[in-house]
Amino acid sequence: AVLADPAFAALFGPGSLAEVRVAGQAGNTVISGQVDRLCVTPDEVLVVDYKTNRPRPQKVPDVPLIYLRQMAAYRAALQGIYPDKPVRCALLWTDGPVLMALPDALLDAHAP
């Protein structure tokens, strides 16, 4: 079901990348990390990071703050690299597995 989710299917298809190093700057903050999956399409940038928490959070508001900050930082770095494309982020909880999209407004609140 995760691989077939149309919202993020491109992340697991041809042209997607695994374990991609990301570096950039957001304001005065230097960001460096590695995303688990990345796909740049003509219309958007998709990012997924795998998480192994057990039990996994059931709802987005229950996602640990450290993961929200991490994904907000990745998003900020990628927005600098791809300024003309929206960057959409999700967490893939291996307990399930469940793909959880992270709303832009939530990531905006935790941006560096």
HELIX and SHEET records of a PDB file:
HELIX    1   1 ALA A    9  PHE A   12  5                                   4    
HELIX    2   2 VAL A   60  ASP A   62  5                                   3    
HELIX    3   3 LEU A   65  ILE A   81  1                                  17    
HELIX    4   4 ASP A  104  ALA A  109  1                                   6    
SHEET    1   A 5 LEU A  17  ALA A  26  0                                        
SHEET    2   A 5 THR A  29  VAL A  40 -1                                        
SHEET    3   A 5 VAL A  45  LYS A  51 -1                                        
SHEET    4   A 5 VAL A  87  TRP A  93  1                                        
SHEET    5   A 5 VAL A  98  LEU A 102 -1                                        
END                                                                             
